Amino acid sequence: MHPPLHIHKHPHCKKLIEALNDCHRDHSIAKFWGHCNDQKLALDACFRQEKRIKSAINREKAKAFQAKLQRSLQEDHRQQASEPS
C-alpha cells in the first residue's frame, strides 16, 4: 500500500508517480497480476527516501527548538534568582 499519489505532496517522486499511474491506466487488468510491480517498488523506494529526508529535517528543527527552549528556561531562572524576594 502507498499513500495517496498526489504529485504536489511528493515532488521528488513525480516521475515515478506518473509512471505508476500510466502503467495502471495502460494495463488496467494486468496490474492485478503484478505487471506494474517494478514501478511500484521504485515508487516505494522513493517514498522511503523522501521520508528519511523529512525525518532528518524535522529532527534538526526539534533540536533547534529544544535548544531555544532551554535557553529561555535558563534565562527565566536567572531572572527569578536575581529578583528580590
Beta strands, then each sheet from edge to edge (+ up, - down):
end
